[in-house]
């Protein structure tokens, strides 16, 4: 299957709502177990800036058996404006991944004015909360330093959220 055929197949069959164990085709199962193919697919989709392609890349990420090697692609997804899965990805980062490499991408997100997250209809403080939880879960010097840095943000909602998260760190130590 070509990248385009995989995208169309995944979108037509609503693969974002079914579990990988329920895949209907052996061919797609073989594709998502091929780490190099998945990385290439995700990078191609991210470079395309196509909402359909990137939505399919997010789907492929969730279906993929070996996500550990997709750290670079995951980080690009959390700042890509061409899909609508940011909150779920950030929660996954917080709960499972805790990638130290994500700190730089979170910084990009926090300085973005959250324009690409307007589809969530969330206030800046709510979005900042997603990222502050992820930074705390990553729990490296760099992630804590980023929380501290954004306590000085000109965006008062980000500023307040980071001050609150920082107070939780200092009161628990």
DSSP file (Angstrom, degrees, kcal/mol; ACC not computed):
  #  RESIDUE AA STRUCTURE BP1 BP2  ACC     N-H-->O    O-->H-N    N-H-->O    O-->H-N    TCO  KAPPA ALPHA  PHI   PSI    X-CA   Y-CA   Z-CA
    1    1 A X              0   0    0      0, 0.0     2,-0.1     0, 0.0     3,-0.0   0.000 360.0 360.0 360.0 141.6    0.0    0.0    0.0
    2    2 A X     >  -     0   0    0      1,-0.1     4,-2.5     4,-0.0     5,-0.2  -0.412 360.0-104.2 -80.3 166.2    1.2    3.5   -0.7
    3    3 A X  H  > S+     0   0    0      1,-0.2     4,-2.6     2,-0.2     5,-0.2   0.924 124.5  51.4 -54.7 -44.2    1.1    6.2    2.0
    4    4 A X  H  > S+     0   0    0      1,-0.2     4,-2.6     2,-0.2    -1,-0.2   0.905 109.1  49.3 -62.5 -41.9   -1.9    7.7    0.4
    5    5 A X  H  > S+     0   0    0      2,-0.2     4,-2.6     1,-0.2    -1,-0.2   0.893 110.8  50.5 -64.6 -40.0   -3.7    4.3    0.3
    6    6 A X  H  X S+     0   0    0     -4,-2.5     4,-2.8     2,-0.2     5,-0.2   0.931 110.8  49.6 -63.3 -44.9   -3.0    3.7    4.0
    7    7 A X  H  X S+     0   0    0     -4,-2.6     4,-2.6     1,-0.2     5,-0.2   0.956 113.6  44.8 -58.0 -51.9   -4.3    7.2    4.9
    8    8 A X  H  X S+     0   0    0     -4,-2.6     4,-3.0     1,-0.2     5,-0.2   0.909 113.8  50.2 -61.0 -42.3   -7.5    6.6    2.9
    9    9 A X  H  X S+     0   0    0     -4,-2.6     4,-1.9     2,-0.2    -1,-0.2   0.931 112.4  46.6 -61.6 -45.9   -8.0    3.1    4.3
   10   10 A X  H  <>S+     0   0    0     -4,-2.8     5,-2.4     1,-0.2     6,-0.3   0.916 116.5  43.9 -64.7 -42.9   -7.5    4.3    7.9
   11   11 A X  H ><5S+     0   0    0     -4,-2.6     3,-1.1    -5,-0.2    -2,-0.2   0.917 113.4  49.9 -69.5 -42.6   -9.8    7.2    7.5
   12   12 A X  H 3<5S+     0   0    0     -4,-3.0    -1,-0.2     1,-0.2    -2,-0.2   0.834 116.1  42.7 -64.7 -31.8  -12.5    5.3    5.6
   13   13 A X  T 3<5S-     0   0    0     -4,-1.9    -1,-0.2    -5,-0.2    -2,-0.2   0.280 106.8-125.0-100.1  10.6  -12.5    2.5    8.2
   14   14 A X  T X 5 +     0   0    0     -3,-1.1     3,-1.9    -4,-0.2     4,-0.2   0.894  41.7 172.3  49.5  49.9  -12.3    4.9   11.2
   15   15 A X  G > < +     0   0    0     -5,-2.4     3,-0.8     1,-0.3    -1,-0.1   0.645  64.4  75.4 -65.9 -14.2   -9.2    3.2   12.6
   16   16 A X  G 3  S+     0   0    0     -6,-0.3    -1,-0.3     1,-0.2    -2,-0.1   0.663  99.0  45.5 -71.7 -12.3   -8.9    5.9   15.3
   17   17 A X  G <  S+     0   0    0     -3,-1.9     2,-0.3     2,-0.1    -1,-0.2   0.400 101.9  73.0-111.8   3.4  -11.7    4.3   17.2
   18   18 A X  S <  S-     0   0    0     -3,-0.8     2,-0.2    -4,-0.2     5,-0.0  -0.850  81.5-110.1-116.4 157.0  -10.8    0.6   17.0
   19   19 A X    >   -     0   0    0     -2,-0.3     3,-1.9     1,-0.1    44,-0.1  -0.504  25.3-119.5 -81.7 150.1   -8.1   -1.3   18.8
   20   20 A X  G >  S+     0   0    0      1,-0.3     3,-1.5    42,-0.2    -1,-0.1   0.791 112.1  65.3 -61.2 -26.7   -5.1   -2.6   16.9
   21   21 A X  G 3  S+     0   0    0      1,-0.3    -1,-0.3     3,-0.0     8,-0.0   0.702  99.1  54.2 -67.9 -17.2   -6.1   -6.2   18.0
   22   22 A X  G <  S+     0   0    0     -3,-1.9    -1,-0.3     2,-0.0    -2,-0.2   0.166  75.8 147.1-101.4  17.3   -9.3   -5.8   15.9
   23   23 A X    <   -     0   0    0     -3,-1.5    -3,-0.1     1,-0.1    -4,-0.0  -0.267  41.1-149.3 -57.4 137.9   -7.5   -4.8   12.7
   24   24 A X  S    S+     0   0    0      1,-0.1     2,-0.4     2,-0.0    -1,-0.1   0.740  73.3  54.1 -83.2 -23.4   -9.4   -6.1    9.7
   25   25 A X     >  -     0   0    0      1,-0.1     4,-1.7     2,-0.0     5,-0.1  -0.918  61.3-150.1-121.3 139.8   -6.5   -6.7    7.4
   26   26 A X  H  > S+     0   0    0     -2,-0.4     4,-2.6     2,-0.2     5,-0.2   0.856 101.2  60.3 -66.0 -35.9   -3.3   -8.6    7.7
   27   27 A X  H  > S+     0   0    0      1,-0.2     4,-2.0     2,-0.2    -1,-0.2   0.923 106.6  44.0 -60.8 -45.8   -1.7   -6.1    5.4
   28   28 A X  H  > S+     0   0    0      2,-0.2     4,-2.5     1,-0.2    -1,-0.2   0.886 111.5  54.4 -67.9 -37.2   -2.4   -3.2    7.6
   29   29 A X  H  X S+     0   0    0     -4,-1.7     4,-0.9     1,-0.2    -2,-0.2   0.905 109.2  48.4 -60.8 -41.6   -1.3   -5.2   10.7
   30   30 A X  H  < S+     0   0    0     -4,-2.6     4,-0.4     1,-0.2     3,-0.3   0.885 110.4  52.4 -64.7 -38.8    2.0   -5.9    8.9
   31   31 A X  H >< S+     0   0    0     -4,-2.0     3,-1.5     1,-0.2     7,-0.3   0.939 108.6  47.9 -63.9 -47.9    2.4   -2.2    8.0
   32   32 A X  H 3< S+     0   0    0     -4,-2.5    33,-1.0     1,-0.3    34,-0.4   0.651 108.3  55.8 -74.1 -11.7    2.0   -1.0   11.6
   33   33 A X  T 3< S+     0   0    0     -4,-0.9     2,-1.0    -3,-0.3    -1,-0.3   0.491  86.2  90.8 -92.7  -3.2    4.4   -3.6   12.9
   34   34 A X    <>  -     0   0    0     -3,-1.5     4,-2.5    -4,-0.4     5,-0.2  -0.799  62.3-166.6 -94.2  99.3    7.1   -2.3   10.5
   35   35 A X  H  > S+     0   0    0     -2,-1.0     4,-2.6     1,-0.2     5,-0.2   0.872  84.7  49.5 -55.4 -45.5    8.9    0.4   12.6
   36   36 A X  H  > S+     0   0    0      1,-0.2     4,-2.5     2,-0.2    -1,-0.2   0.894 111.2  49.7 -65.2 -39.5   10.8    2.0    9.7
   37   37 A X  H  > S+     0   0    0      2,-0.2     4,-3.1     1,-0.2    -2,-0.2   0.942 111.3  49.1 -62.7 -46.4    7.6    2.2    7.6
   38   38 A X  H  X S+     0   0    0     -4,-2.5     4,-2.9    -7,-0.3     5,-0.2   0.920 112.0  48.3 -61.1 -44.9    5.7    3.9   10.5
   39   39 A X  H  X S+     0   0    0     -4,-2.6     4,-2.6     2,-0.2     5,-0.2   0.933 114.2  46.4 -60.8 -45.3    8.5    6.4   11.1
   40   40 A X  H  X S+     0   0    0     -4,-2.5     4,-2.6     2,-0.2    -2,-0.2   0.911 113.1  49.6 -62.8 -42.9    8.6    7.2    7.4
   41   41 A X  H  X S+     0   0    0     -4,-3.1     4,-2.6     2,-0.2    -2,-0.2   0.935 112.7  46.6 -61.1 -47.8    4.9    7.5    7.2
   42   42 A X  H  X S+     0   0    0     -4,-2.9     4,-2.9     2,-0.2    -2,-0.2   0.918 114.0  47.3 -64.2 -43.5    4.7    9.8   10.2
   43   43 A X  H  X S+     0   0    0     -4,-2.6     4,-2.4    -5,-0.2    -1,-0.2   0.910 112.5  49.7 -64.3 -41.5    7.5   12.0    8.9
   44   44 A X  H  X S+     0   0    0     -4,-2.6     4,-1.3    -5,-0.2    -2,-0.2   0.920 113.0  47.2 -62.1 -43.4    6.0   12.2    5.5
   45   45 A X  H  X>S+     0   0    0     -4,-2.6     4,-1.0    -5,-0.2     5,-0.7   0.932 111.9  49.5 -63.8 -46.4    2.6   13.1    6.9
   46   46 A X  H  <5S+     0   0    0     -4,-2.9     3,-0.4     1,-0.2    -1,-0.2   0.881 111.9  48.9 -61.7 -38.3    4.1   15.7    9.2
   47   47 A X  H  <5S+     0   0    0     -4,-2.4    -1,-0.2     1,-0.2    -2,-0.2   0.763 103.9  61.4 -71.8 -24.2    6.0   17.3    6.3
   48   48 A X  H  <5S-     0   0    0     -4,-1.3    -1,-0.2    -3,-0.3    -2,-0.2   0.774  88.7-148.2 -73.1 -25.9    2.9   17.3    4.2
   49   49 A X  T  <5 +     0   0    0     -4,-1.0     2,-0.5    -3,-0.4    -3,-0.1   0.798  47.4 145.0  57.6  29.8    1.0   19.6    6.5
   50   50 A X     >< -     0   0    0     -5,-0.7     4,-2.8     1,-0.1     5,-0.3  -0.860  50.2-146.2 -99.0 127.7   -2.1   17.9    5.4
   51   51 A X  H  > S+     0   0    0     -2,-0.5     4,-2.5     1,-0.2     5,-0.2   0.903 100.7  49.8 -60.3 -41.2   -4.8   17.4    8.1
   52   52 A X  H  > S+     0   0    0      2,-0.2     4,-2.1     1,-0.2    -1,-0.2   0.941 113.4  45.3 -62.4 -46.6   -5.8   14.1    6.6
   53   53 A X  H  > S+     0   0    0      1,-0.2     4,-2.0     2,-0.2    -2,-0.2   0.913 115.5  45.8 -65.4 -42.5   -2.3   12.8    6.5
   54   54 A X  H  X S+     0   0    0     -4,-2.8     4,-2.4    -9,-0.3    -1,-0.2   0.868 110.3  53.6 -72.5 -34.6   -1.4   13.9   10.0
   55   55 A X  H  X S+     0   0    0     -4,-2.5     4,-2.2    -5,-0.3    -1,-0.2   0.912 110.6  48.1 -61.6 -41.0   -4.7   12.6   11.4
   56   56 A X  H  X S+     0   0    0     -4,-2.1     4,-2.9    -5,-0.2    -2,-0.2   0.869 108.9  54.0 -65.7 -35.9   -3.7    9.3    9.9
   57   57 A X  H  X S+     0   0    0     -4,-2.0     4,-2.4     2,-0.2    -2,-0.2   0.901 107.8  49.5 -64.9 -40.4   -0.2    9.6   11.4
   58   58 A X  H  X S+     0   0    0     -4,-2.4     4,-2.1     2,-0.2    -2,-0.2   0.928 112.4  48.7 -61.8 -44.4   -1.8   10.1   14.8
   59   59 A X  H  X S+     0   0    0     -4,-2.2     4,-2.1     1,-0.2    -2,-0.2   0.924 110.3  50.2 -60.7 -45.1   -3.9    7.0   14.2
   60   60 A X  H  X S+     0   0    0     -4,-2.9     4,-2.0     1,-0.2    -1,-0.2   0.890 106.6  56.4 -62.6 -37.8   -0.9    5.0   13.1
   61   61 A X  H  < S+     0   0    0     -4,-2.4    -1,-0.2     1,-0.2    -2,-0.2   0.944 109.7  45.1 -56.7 -48.2    0.9    6.1   16.2
   62   62 A X  H  < S+     0   0    0     -4,-2.1    -1,-0.2     1,-0.2    -2,-0.2   0.841 116.8  45.4 -67.4 -32.6   -1.8    4.7   18.4
   63   63 A X  H  < S+     0   0    0     -4,-2.1    -1,-0.2    -5,-0.2    -2,-0.2   0.735  88.9 109.0 -81.5 -22.4   -2.0    1.5   16.4
   64   64 A X     <  -     0   0    0     -4,-2.0     3,-0.3    -5,-0.2   -31,-0.2  -0.227  60.0-149.4 -62.0 139.7    1.7    1.0   16.3
   65   65 A X  S    S+     0   0    0    -33,-1.0     2,-0.6     1,-0.2     3,-0.2   0.837  90.3  45.8 -76.4 -34.5    3.2   -1.9   18.3
   66   66 A X    >   +     0   0    0    -34,-0.4     3,-0.6     1,-0.2    -1,-0.2  -0.699  59.9 155.1-114.5  76.3    6.6   -0.3   18.9
   67   67 A X  G >   +     0   0    0     -2,-0.6     3,-2.4    -3,-0.3    -1,-0.2   0.703  57.3  83.5 -75.7 -19.1    5.9    3.4   20.0
   68   68 A X  G >  S+     0   0    0      1,-0.3     3,-0.6    -3,-0.2    -1,-0.2   0.825  90.1  50.2 -57.4 -33.3    9.2    3.7   21.9
   69   69 A X  G <  S+     0   0    0     -3,-0.6    -1,-0.3     1,-0.2     3,-0.2   0.332  95.4  74.7 -87.1   8.6   11.1    4.5   18.7
   70   70 A X  G <>  +     0   0    0     -3,-2.4     4,-3.0     1,-0.2    -1,-0.2   0.066  56.2 117.5-106.9  23.8    8.7    7.2   17.7
   71   71 A X  H <> S+     0   0    0     -3,-0.6     4,-2.6     1,-0.2     5,-0.2   0.918  76.1  47.8 -58.6 -47.7    9.8    9.8   20.2
   72   72 A X  H  > S+     0   0    0     -3,-0.2     4,-1.7     1,-0.2    -1,-0.2   0.918 115.3  45.2 -61.8 -44.0   10.9   12.3   17.6
   73   73 A X  H  > S+     0   0    0      2,-0.2     4,-2.0     1,-0.2    -2,-0.2   0.895 110.9  54.0 -67.7 -40.1    7.7   11.9   15.6
   74   74 A X  H  X S+     0   0    0     -4,-3.0     4,-1.6     1,-0.2    -2,-0.2   0.942 107.0  51.5 -57.7 -48.3    5.6   12.1   18.8
   75   75 A X  H  X S+     0   0    0     -4,-2.6     4,-0.5     1,-0.2    -1,-0.2   0.882 108.9  50.5 -59.5 -39.4    7.2   15.4   19.8
   76   76 A X  H >X S+     0   0    0     -4,-1.7     3,-0.9     1,-0.2     4,-0.8   0.872 106.0  57.1 -66.1 -35.6    6.5   16.9   16.4
   77   77 A X  H >< S+     0   0    0     -4,-2.0     3,-0.6     1,-0.2    -1,-0.2   0.867  97.9  60.6 -63.2 -35.6    2.8   15.8   16.7
   78   78 A X  H 3< S+     0   0    0     -4,-1.6    -1,-0.2     1,-0.2    -2,-0.2   0.688 115.0  34.3 -71.6 -13.6    2.4   17.7   20.0
   79   79 A X  H << S+     0   0    0     -3,-0.9     2,-0.3    -4,-0.5    -1,-0.2   0.412  91.5 110.8-114.8   0.6    3.2   21.0   18.2
   80   80 A X    <<  -     0   0    0     -4,-0.8     3,-0.4    -3,-0.6     6,-0.1  -0.594  54.0-156.6 -76.8 131.1    1.6   20.2   14.8
   81   81 A X  S    S+     0   0    0     -2,-0.3    -1,-0.1     1,-0.2    -4,-0.1   0.450  74.7  86.3 -83.7   2.1   -1.5   22.3   14.1
   82   82 A X  S    S+     0   0    0    -32,-0.1   -27,-0.3    -5,-0.1     2,-0.3   0.006  85.5  42.8-101.4  30.5   -2.9   19.8   11.6
   83   83 A X        -     0   0    0     -3,-0.4     3,-0.1   -29,-0.1   -31,-0.1  -0.937  68.4-129.6-155.5 178.4   -4.8   17.4   13.9
   84   84 A X  S    S+     0   0    0     -2,-0.3     3,-0.1     1,-0.1    -3,-0.1  -0.215  79.6  90.6-130.9  43.7   -7.1   17.5   16.9
   85   85 A X     >  +     0   0    0     -8,-0.1     4,-2.4     1,-0.1     5,-0.2   0.105  44.7 117.7-123.5  20.0   -5.5   15.0   19.3
   86   86 A X  H  > S+     0   0    0      1,-0.2     4,-2.9     2,-0.2     5,-0.2   0.908  74.8  49.2 -60.8 -46.7   -3.2   17.3   21.3
   87   87 A X  H  > S+     0   0    0      1,-0.2     4,-2.3     2,-0.2    -1,-0.2   0.913 112.9  48.1 -62.1 -41.8   -4.8   16.8   24.7
   88   88 A X  H  > S+     0   0    0      2,-0.2     4,-2.0     1,-0.2    -1,-0.2   0.905 112.9  48.5 -64.6 -41.7   -4.8   13.0   24.4
   89   89 A X  H  X S+     0   0    0     -4,-2.4     4,-2.3     2,-0.2    -2,-0.2   0.916 111.9  48.5 -65.2 -43.1   -1.2   13.1   23.3
   90   90 A X  H  X S+     0   0    0     -4,-2.9     4,-2.5     2,-0.2    -2,-0.2   0.895 110.9  51.0 -65.4 -39.0   -0.1   15.4   26.1
   91   91 A X  H  X S+     0   0    0     -4,-2.3     4,-2.9    -5,-0.2     5,-0.3   0.896 109.8  50.5 -63.6 -39.4   -2.0   13.1   28.6
   92   92 A X  H  X>S+     0   0    0     -4,-2.0     4,-2.7     2,-0.2     5,-1.8   0.896 109.9  50.7 -64.1 -40.7   -0.2   10.1   27.2
   93   93 A X  I  <>S+     0   0    0     -4,-2.3     5,-2.6     3,-0.2    -2,-0.2   0.924 113.9  45.4 -60.2 -45.2    3.1   12.0   27.6
   94   94 A X  I  <5S+     0   0    0     -4,-2.5    -2,-0.2     1,-0.2    -1,-0.2   0.927 121.9  34.7 -64.9 -47.1    2.3   12.7   31.2
   95   95 A X  I  <5S+     0   0    0     -4,-2.9    -2,-0.2    -5,-0.1    -3,-0.2   0.848 136.0   4.6 -82.0 -35.4    1.0    9.3   32.1
   96   96 A X  I  <5S+     0   0    0     -4,-2.7    -3,-0.2    -5,-0.3    -2,-0.1   0.804 123.5  41.3-119.5 -49.1    3.3    7.0   30.1
   97   97 A X  I   < -     0   0    0     -5,-1.8    -4,-0.2     2,-0.1    -3,-0.1   0.961  54.6-179.3 -80.5 -54.5    6.1    8.5   28.1
   98   98 A X      < -     0   0    0     -5,-2.6     2,-0.4     1,-0.2    -4,-0.1   0.879  19.6-172.4  53.5  42.9    7.7   11.2   30.2
   99   99 A X    >   -     0   0    0      1,-0.2     3,-1.4    -6,-0.1     4,-0.3  -0.525  23.3-154.4 -69.1 119.7   10.1   12.0   27.4
  100  100 A X  T >  S+     0   0    0     -2,-0.4     3,-1.4     1,-0.2     4,-0.3   0.834  95.6  64.6 -58.9 -31.0   12.8   14.5   28.5
  101  101 A X  T 3> S+     0   0    0      1,-0.3     4,-0.5     2,-0.1     3,-0.5   0.679  88.1  69.6 -67.2 -16.0   13.1   15.5   24.8
  102  102 A X  H <> S+     0   0    0     -3,-1.4     4,-2.6     1,-0.2    -1,-0.3   0.685  77.3  81.3 -74.9 -17.2    9.5   16.7   24.9
  103  103 A X  H <> S+     0   0    0     -3,-1.4     4,-2.1    -4,-0.3    -1,-0.2   0.909  90.8  49.7 -57.1 -44.7   10.5   19.7   27.1
  104  104 A X  H  > S+     0   0    0     -3,-0.5     4,-1.6    -4,-0.3    -1,-0.2   0.859 112.1  48.6 -63.5 -34.4   11.8   21.7   24.2
  105  105 A X  H  X S+     0   0    0     -4,-0.5     4,-2.3    -3,-0.2    -1,-0.2   0.860 108.2  53.4 -74.4 -35.7    8.5   21.0   22.3
  106  106 A X  H  X S+     0   0    0     -4,-2.6     4,-2.9     2,-0.2    -2,-0.2   0.890 106.1  54.4 -64.3 -37.8    6.4   22.0   25.2
  107  107 A X  H  X S+     0   0    0     -4,-2.1     4,-1.4    -5,-0.2    -2,-0.2   0.923 107.0  50.4 -60.9 -42.8    8.3   25.3   25.3
  108  108 A X  H  < S+     0   0    0     -4,-1.6     3,-0.3     1,-0.2     4,-0.3   0.927 111.9  48.3 -58.9 -44.6    7.4   25.8   21.7
  109  109 A X  H ><>S+     0   0    0     -4,-2.3     3,-1.4     1,-0.2     5,-0.6   0.920 109.2  52.1 -62.2 -44.3    3.8   25.1   22.6
  110  110 A X  H 3<5S+     0   0    0     -4,-2.9     3,-0.3     1,-0.3    -1,-0.2   0.737 112.5  45.6 -67.8 -22.2    3.8   27.5   25.5
  111  111 A X  T 3<5S+     0   0    0     -4,-1.4    -1,-0.3    -3,-0.3    -2,-0.2   0.352  93.4  83.3 -98.1   5.6    5.2   30.3   23.4
  112  112 A X  T X 5S-     0   0    0     -3,-1.4     3,-1.1    -4,-0.3    -1,-0.2   0.504  96.3-123.2 -87.4  -5.0    2.7   29.7   20.5
  113  113 A X  T 3 5 -     0   0    0     -3,-0.3    -3,-0.1     1,-0.2    -4,-0.1   0.559  51.1 -95.5  65.8   8.0   -0.2   31.7   21.9
  114  114 A X  T > <S+     0   0    0     -5,-0.6     3,-1.6     1,-0.1    -1,-0.2   0.731  80.7 147.0  57.4  25.5   -2.0   28.3   21.6
  115  115 A X  G X   +     0   0    0     -3,-1.1     3,-1.4     1,-0.3     4,-0.2   0.893  69.7  53.2 -56.0 -40.9   -3.4   29.4   18.2
  116  116 A X  G 3  S+     0   0    0      1,-0.3    -1,-0.3    -4,-0.1     3,-0.2   0.537 106.0  55.5 -75.5  -4.6   -3.3   25.8   16.9
  117  117 A X  G X  S+     0   0    0     -3,-1.6     3,-2.0     1,-0.1     5,-0.5   0.243  70.1 107.4-109.5  11.7   -5.3   24.7   19.9
  118  118 A X  G X   +     0   0    0     -3,-1.4     3,-1.9     1,-0.3    -1,-0.1   0.792  65.7  73.1 -60.6 -27.3   -8.3   27.0   19.4
  119  119 A X  G 3  S+     0   0    0      1,-0.3    -1,-0.3    -3,-0.2    -2,-0.1   0.716  88.2  63.1 -59.7 -19.7  -10.4   24.0   18.3
  120  120 A X  G <  S-     0   0    0     -3,-2.0    -1,-0.3     2,-0.1    -2,-0.2   0.672  95.1-142.3 -78.9 -16.5  -10.4   22.9   21.9
  121  121 A X    <   +     0   0    0     -3,-1.9     2,-0.3    -4,-0.3    -3,-0.1   0.765  52.8 143.0  56.9  27.0  -12.3   26.0   23.0
  122  122 A X        -     0   0    0     -5,-0.5    -1,-0.2     1,-0.1    -2,-0.1  -0.716  54.2-114.4 -97.3 147.5  -10.2   25.9   26.2
  123  123 A X    >>  -     0   0    0     -2,-0.3     4,-2.0    -3,-0.1     3,-0.6  -0.374  33.0-106.2 -72.6 159.2   -8.8   28.9   27.9
  124  124 A X  H 3> S+     0   0    0      1,-0.2     4,-2.9     2,-0.2     5,-0.2   0.855 119.5  56.4 -56.6 -37.5   -5.1   29.4   28.0
  125  125 A X  H 3> S+     0   0    0      2,-0.2     4,-1.5     1,-0.2    -1,-0.2   0.865 106.3  49.8 -64.3 -36.0   -4.9   28.4   31.7
  126  126 A X  H <> S+     0   0    0     -3,-0.6     4,-1.4     2,-0.2    -1,-0.2   0.923 113.3  45.4 -68.2 -44.8   -6.5   25.1   31.0
  127  127 A X  H  X S+     0   0    0     -4,-2.0     4,-1.6     1,-0.2     3,-0.3   0.917 110.6  53.8 -65.4 -42.2   -4.2   24.3   28.1
  128  128 A X  H  X S+     0   0    0     -4,-2.9     4,-2.7     1,-0.2    -1,-0.2   0.851 102.9  59.6 -59.1 -33.4   -1.2   25.5   30.2
  129  129 A X  H  X S+     0   0    0     -4,-1.5     4,-2.4     2,-0.2    -1,-0.2   0.904 100.5  54.1 -62.8 -41.7   -2.4   23.0   32.8
  130  130 A X  H  X S+     0   0    0     -4,-1.4     4,-1.8    -3,-0.3    -1,-0.2   0.957 114.3  41.6 -54.3 -49.6   -2.0   20.1   30.4
  131  131 A X  H  X S+     0   0    0     -4,-1.6     4,-2.7     1,-0.2    -2,-0.2   0.856 111.1  54.7 -70.6 -35.7    1.6   21.1   29.7
  132  132 A X  H  X S+     0   0    0     -4,-2.7     4,-2.3     2,-0.2    -1,-0.2   0.899 108.4  49.7 -66.7 -38.0    2.4   21.8   33.4
  133  133 A X  H  X S+     0   0    0     -4,-2.4     4,-2.3     2,-0.2    -1,-0.2   0.917 111.9  48.6 -63.0 -42.7    1.2   18.3   34.4
  134  134 A X  H  X S+     0   0    0     -4,-1.8     4,-2.3    -5,-0.2    -2,-0.2   0.917 111.1  50.1 -64.5 -42.6    3.4   16.8   31.6
  135  135 A X  H  X S+     0   0    0     -4,-2.7     4,-1.9     1,-0.2     5,-0.4   0.911 111.4  48.5 -61.5 -42.2    6.4   18.9   32.7
  136  136 A X  H  < S+     0   0    0     -4,-2.3    -1,-0.2     1,-0.2    -2,-0.2   0.898 111.2  50.4 -65.0 -39.8    6.0   17.8   36.3
  137  137 A X  H  < S+     0   0    0     -4,-2.3    -2,-0.2     1,-0.2    -1,-0.2   0.873 106.6  54.0 -66.5 -36.8    5.6   14.1   35.2
  138  138 A X  H  < S-     0   0    0     -4,-2.3    -1,-0.2    -5,-0.2    -2,-0.2   0.913  88.2-173.8 -63.0 -41.9    8.8   14.4   33.1
  139  139 A X     <  +     0   0    0     -4,-1.9     2,-0.3    -5,-0.2    -3,-0.1   0.862  25.5 135.7  52.5  51.8   10.5   15.7   36.3
  140  140 A X  S  > S-     0   0    0     -5,-0.4     4,-2.4     1,-0.1     5,-0.3  -0.749  71.0-104.0-114.1 169.9   13.9   16.6   35.1
  141  141 A X  H  > S+     0   0    0     -2,-0.3     4,-2.8     1,-0.2     5,-0.2   0.927 123.5  51.5 -57.9 -43.6   15.9   19.7   35.9
  142  142 A X  H  > S+     0   0    0      1,-0.2     4,-1.8     2,-0.2    -1,-0.2   0.889 109.9  48.0 -62.5 -40.3   15.0   21.1   32.4
  143  143 A X  H  > S+     0   0    0      2,-0.2     4,-1.7     1,-0.2    -1,-0.2   0.904 114.5  45.3 -70.1 -39.5   11.3   20.4   32.9
  144  144 A X  H  X S+     0   0    0     -4,-2.4     4,-2.4     2,-0.2    -2,-0.2   0.893 111.4  53.6 -69.1 -39.1   11.2   22.1   36.3
  145  145 A X  H  X S+     0   0    0     -4,-2.8     4,-2.8    -5,-0.3    -2,-0.2   0.864 106.6  53.0 -61.6 -35.5   13.2   25.0   35.0
  146  146 A X  H  X S+     0   0    0     -4,-1.8     4,-2.2     2,-0.2    -1,-0.2   0.899 107.0  51.0 -68.3 -39.4   10.7   25.4   32.2
  147  147 A X  H  < S+     0   0    0     -4,-1.7     4,-0.5     2,-0.2    -2,-0.2   0.952 112.7  47.2 -58.1 -48.1    7.9   25.6   34.8
  148  148 A X  H >< S+     0   0    0     -4,-2.4     3,-1.3     1,-0.2     4,-0.3   0.918 109.2  54.2 -59.9 -44.5    9.9   28.2   36.7
  149  149 A X  H >< S+     0   0    0     -4,-2.8     3,-1.4     1,-0.3    -1,-0.2   0.896 107.0  50.7 -57.4 -41.9   10.6   30.2   33.4
  150  150 A X  G >< S+     0   0    0     -4,-2.2     3,-1.1     1,-0.3    12,-0.3   0.476  87.3  80.0 -83.6  -0.2    6.9   30.4   32.6
  151  151 A X  G <  S+     0   0    0     -3,-1.3    -1,-0.3    -4,-0.5    -2,-0.2   0.638  96.7  50.8 -70.7 -11.8    6.0   31.7   36.0
  152  152 A X  G <  S+     0   0    0     -3,-1.4    -1,-0.2    -4,-0.3    -2,-0.2   0.237  83.9 136.3-103.9   9.7    7.2   34.9   34.4
  153  153 A X    <   -     0   0    0     -3,-1.1     6,-0.1     1,-0.1    -3,-0.1  -0.255  57.8-137.9 -60.5 143.1    5.1   34.6   31.3
  154  154 A X  S    S+     0   0    0      5,-0.1     2,-0.9     4,-0.1    -1,-0.1   0.736  89.7  87.3 -71.4 -22.8    3.3   37.7   30.1
  155  155 A X  S  > S-     0   0    0      1,-0.2     4,-2.8    -5,-0.1     3,-0.3  -0.707  74.4-154.9 -77.0 109.2    0.3   35.5   29.5
  156  156 A X  H  > S+     0   0    0     -2,-0.9     4,-2.7     1,-0.2     5,-0.2   0.807  89.1  54.7 -61.3 -32.1   -1.3   35.7   33.0
  157  157 A X  H  > S+     0   0    0      2,-0.2     4,-2.1     1,-0.2    -1,-0.2   0.916 112.7  42.0 -69.5 -41.5   -3.1   32.4   32.6
  158  158 A X  H  > S+     0   0    0     -3,-0.3     4,-2.6     2,-0.2     5,-0.3   0.936 114.6  53.3 -65.6 -45.8    0.1   30.6   31.8
  159  159 A X  H  X S+     0   0    0     -4,-2.8     4,-2.2     1,-0.2    -2,-0.2   0.930 111.4  44.5 -52.6 -52.3    1.9   32.5   34.5
  160  160 A X  H  X S+     0   0    0     -4,-2.7     4,-2.5     1,-0.2    -1,-0.2   0.894 112.5  51.2 -64.8 -41.4   -0.7   31.6   37.2
  161  161 A X  H  X S+     0   0    0     -4,-2.1     4,-2.6     1,-0.2    -1,-0.2   0.912 112.0  46.7 -63.4 -42.0   -0.8   27.9   36.2
  162  162 A X  H  X S+     0   0    0     -4,-2.6     4,-2.6   -12,-0.3    -1,-0.2   0.871 111.4  51.3 -70.7 -35.9    3.0   27.6   36.3
  163  163 A X  H  X S+     0   0    0     -4,-2.2     4,-2.2    -5,-0.3    -2,-0.2   0.921 111.7  48.2 -63.4 -42.5    3.1   29.3   39.7
  164  164 A X  H  X S+     0   0    0     -4,-2.5     4,-1.5     2,-0.2    -2,-0.2   0.943 112.9  47.0 -62.1 -47.6    0.4   26.9   41.0
  165  165 A X  H  X S+     0   0    0     -4,-2.6     4,-1.3     1,-0.2    -2,-0.2   0.901 111.5  51.8 -62.9 -40.4    2.3   23.9   39.6
  166  166 A X  H  X S+     0   0    0     -4,-2.6     4,-2.4     1,-0.2    -1,-0.2   0.885 105.7  54.8 -62.8 -39.1    5.6   25.1   41.1
  167  167 A X  H  X S+     0   0    0     -4,-2.2     4,-2.0     1,-0.2    -1,-0.2   0.850 104.9  54.4 -63.7 -32.6    3.9   25.5   44.5
  168  168 A X  H  X S+     0   0    0     -4,-1.5     4,-0.9     2,-0.2    -1,-0.2   0.831 109.0  48.6 -68.7 -32.1    2.9   21.9   44.3
  169  169 A X  H  X S+     0   0    0     -4,-1.3     4,-0.6    -3,-0.2     3,-0.2   0.938 114.1  44.2 -71.7 -47.0    6.5   20.9   43.7
  170  170 A X  H  < S+     0   0    0     -4,-2.4     3,-0.3     1,-0.2    -2,-0.2   0.815 112.7  50.8 -72.3 -29.4    7.9   23.0   46.6
  171  171 A X  H  < S+     0   0    0     -4,-2.0    -1,-0.2    -5,-0.2    -2,-0.2   0.747 108.1  53.2 -79.8 -21.0    5.2   21.9   49.1
  172  172 A X  H  <        0   0    0     -4,-0.9    -1,-0.2    -3,-0.2    -2,-0.2   0.585 360.0 360.0 -88.4  -8.3    5.7   18.2   48.4
  173  173 A X     <        0   0    0     -4,-0.6    -1,-0.2    -3,-0.3    -2,-0.2   0.426 360.0 360.0 -99.1 360.0    9.5   18.4   49.0
